[in-house]
Structures are given as structure tokens and as C-alpha cells.
Amino acid sequence: MLNSILLQAEGAAWTNIVMIVALIAIFYLFMIRPQQKRQKEIRKFREGLSAGDDVVTAGGIYGKIRTVGETTFTIEIAKDVRITVDKGSVYPSAKQATEDANQK
């Protein structure tokens, strides 16, 4: 009788372990992996930017890239008005994002 109780407890323990592993796998497939893929695409986009590209900053400022530094962009937001922003705060303009989506 004691042996059957121990075997049932051991089986329940393995079931719990398998369920935890399954939950971690599902979490990875549906949450972590897509986020990593999205980050990779954004990084690739930012590395491909050059002078003359239209962009939007994280603060919502629209402009055109004038110079590209190692970690910054100089963006012209109006005639003779230029700002320097970090590369991490730049996104494609709505117009450019629409064109890229249509090309795919």
C-alpha cells in the first residue's frame, strides 16, 4: 500500500515537471521569440538608414536624416533647424513604413 502511494506521488511529480516545461516552451514560442524577431528587424532598419531618409523620433518629431554618426543622427526638422537624436529613438516615417509594407 505504501509503495502504491509513493508511485502515485512520483507520477504526479513528473506530471508537474512536464507541465512546467510545456508552459515555458509555450511562453517562449508565443512571447519571447516574436519579440526577439521584431527587435532584430528594428536594429536592421536602423543600421540601414542613411542621409536623406525620412524618419520619426520616439517623441513624434518628423524629419529627414542629414548626417549619420556612430550612435546618433542629425535630423532636419525644418529649414535650417537640425537636432541630434540617439539612433535608438528613430523609427521609419508613416509614409516610408507604408511603402515598405506595400513592397513585401
C-alpha positions as CSV (number, residue, x, y, z in Angstrom):
1,M,0.0,0.0,0.0
2,L,2.8,2.4,0.9
3,N,4.6,1.5,-2.4
4,S,1.5,2.4,-4.4
5,I,1.2,5.8,-2.7
6,L,4.9,6.5,-3.4
7,L,4.5,5.5,-7.1
8,Q,1.4,7.8,-7.4
9,A,3.3,10.7,-5.8
10,E,6.3,10.1,-8.1
11,G,4.0,10.1,-11.1
12,A,2.3,13.3,-10.0
13,A,5.8,14.9,-9.6
14,W,6.7,14.0,-13.2
15,T,3.4,15.3,-14.5
16,N,4.1,18.7,-12.7
17,I,7.6,18.9,-14.2
18,V,6.3,18.1,-17.7
19,M,3.6,20.8,-17.3
20,I,6.1,23.4,-16.2
21,V,8.4,22.6,-19.1
22,A,5.4,22.8,-21.5
23,L,4.4,26.2,-20.1
24,I,7.9,27.6,-20.5
25,A,8.1,26.3,-24.1
26,I,4.7,27.9,-25.0
27,F,5.8,31.1,-23.3
28,Y,9.0,31.2,-25.4
29,L,7.3,30.4,-28.7
30,F,4.5,32.9,-28.3
31,M,6.1,35.8,-26.3
32,I,9.9,35.8,-26.4
33,R,10.8,34.6,-29.9
34,P,8.5,37.1,-31.7
35,Q,9.8,39.9,-29.6
36,Q,13.4,39.0,-30.4
37,K,12.5,38.8,-34.1
38,R,10.9,42.3,-34.0
39,Q,13.9,43.7,-32.2
40,K,16.2,42.2,-34.9
41,E,14.2,43.8,-37.7
42,I,14.2,47.3,-35.9
43,R,18.0,47.0,-35.4
44,K,18.5,46.1,-39.1
45,F,16.3,49.0,-40.2
46,R,18.3,51.5,-38.1
47,E,21.6,50.2,-39.4
48,G,20.3,50.7,-43.0
49,L,19.3,54.3,-42.5
50,S,21.3,56.9,-44.4
51,A,21.2,60.6,-45.2
52,G,18.0,61.7,-46.9
53,D,15.7,59.1,-45.3
54,D,12.5,60.3,-43.7
55,V,12.1,59.3,-40.0
56,V,10.0,59.9,-36.9
57,T,11.6,60.2,-33.5
58,A,10.2,58.5,-30.4
59,G,8.9,61.9,-29.4
60,G,6.9,62.2,-32.6
61,I,9.1,64.6,-34.4
62,Y,9.2,64.1,-38.2
63,G,12.3,64.9,-40.1
64,K,14.9,64.0,-42.7
65,I,18.3,62.5,-41.7
66,R,21.2,64.8,-42.7
67,T,24.2,63.1,-41.1
68,V,24.7,59.7,-39.6
69,G,27.0,59.3,-36.6
70,E,28.2,56.2,-34.7
71,T,25.3,56.4,-32.2
72,T,23.4,59.5,-33.3
73,F,21.6,61.0,-36.3
74,T,21.3,64.7,-37.1
75,I,17.8,65.3,-38.3
76,E,16.5,68.3,-40.1
77,I,13.0,69.1,-38.9
78,A,12.5,72.4,-40.7
79,K,14.6,74.6,-43.0
80,D,17.9,75.2,-41.2
81,V,16.6,73.6,-38.0
82,R,18.6,70.4,-37.1
83,I,18.5,68.2,-34.0
84,T,20.7,65.4,-32.9
85,V,19.0,62.3,-31.7
86,D,20.1,58.8,-30.5
87,K,19.7,56.1,-33.1
88,G,17.5,54.1,-30.6
89,S,14.8,56.7,-30.8
90,V,14.3,56.7,-34.5
91,Y,11.5,54.9,-36.4
92,P,10.5,54.9,-40.1
93,S,8.1,57.6,-41.1
94,A,4.5,56.6,-41.7
95,K,4.9,57.2,-45.4
96,Q,8.1,55.0,-45.6
97,A,6.5,52.3,-43.4
98,T,3.5,52.1,-45.8
99,E,5.8,51.9,-48.9
100,D,7.8,49.1,-47.3
101,A,4.7,47.2,-46.4
102,N,3.4,47.5,-50.0
103,Q,6.7,46.2,-51.4
104,K,6.5,43.0,-49.3
